[in-house]
Amino acid sequence: MTIRPEWVLYGVGLAVGAVVVNQLLSGRLVSRAAESVARLPVDVFYGGAQGVLGLPDTRTAAMQAECAAAKAAGDCWAASFACPALDYLRCLRDKYL
């Protein structure tokens, strides 16, 4: 299997175009691409937990507000559904220890 010369030229042209666009956007193209790649495993985890197990995404503003309200009320049962695991454990610690 050989690589056709046109494909090499297309690849080089695409790379040069990406560098130019990145320079025009003051480096934001590369930084946003890196952020997306770094965020992908976390998003896959949360999506799987939500889709398969029915667990809510605790990163949303609504869930964070619900978590704060549950912790302020001392309702660790409600906090178990709205808070990340460490916040829920802190609620249990604060309430029972």
Secondary structure, DSSP 4 states (H G I P E B T S, - for coil): ----HHHHHHHHHHHHHHHHHHHHTTTHHHHHHHHHHHHHHHHHHHHHIIIII----TTSHHHHHHHHHHHHHT-HHHHHHHS-HHHHHHHHHHHH-
